[in-house]
Amino acid sequence: MKSDWLKVIIAALFEVGWVIGLKHADSFLEWGGTAVAIFVSFYLMITASRHIPVGTVYAVFVGLGTAGTVLAEMLLFGEAFKAAKGILILLLLAGVVGLKLVSNKTEKEGAGS
């Protein structure tokens, strides 16, 4: 189970890579890296969804990927930081953590029946 959550987190990191690649790739090598990142992120997300509810996997994947992409744009490409954007990212991450906690509780209850 923990390895499945690790897959979701790694998939989200690769999502950040391919989303940035879609915007900034200029060479064959960069486009190749973007394609590999797409494949890896979706492969990990799909394999994790075999043991974690698919809706939860997708929500966590997209939430972490979105937060990571926004942060990467600020750190790597000079996107301006705005307090509202920071608050919304924190809210998004709180929702992701909440989904994980609810999912773990539901899975434990389901295992006992």
C-alpha positions, 0 to 999 in steps of 0.5 A, spaced: 500 500 500 505 504 501 509 503 495 502 505 491 502 511 494 509 512 492 507 511 485 502 516 485 507 521 488 513 519 483 507 519 477 505 527 480 513 529 479 513 526 472 507 530 471 510 536 472 516 534 468 511 533 462 507 539 463 513 543 463 516 539 457 509 541 453 510 548 454 518 549 453 520 543 449 524 546 443 528 540 441 527 533 439 531 530 445 526 535 450 520 532 446 523 525 447 524 526 455 517 529 455 514 523 452 518 519 456 515 523 462 508 522 460 509 514 459 512 514 466 507 518 470 501 514 467 504 508 468 505 509 475 498 512 476 495 506 472 498 501 476 497 505 483 490 505 481 489 497 482 490 498 489 487 505 491 481 507 488 482 510 482 478 517 483 483 518 489 489 516 485 487 521 480 485 527 484 492 526 488 495 525 482 492 532 479 493 535 485 500 534 486 502 535 479 498 542 479 501 544 485 508 542 483 507 545 476 505 552 479 511 552 484 516 549 478 514 555 474 515 560 479 522 557 481 525 555 474 521 560 470 520 567 474 513 566 474 510 571 479 508 569 486 502 572 489 499 570 496 492 568 493 496 563 489 500 560 495 493 560 499 490 556 493 496 551 493 495 550 500 488 549 500 489 544 494 494 540 498 490 540 504 485 536 500 490 531 497 492 530 504 485 529 506 483 524 500 489 520 502 487 520 509 480 518 508 482 513 503 486 509 508 481 509 513 476 506 508 481 501 505 482 499 513 474 499 514 473 495 508 479 490 510 475 488 516 469 486 513 
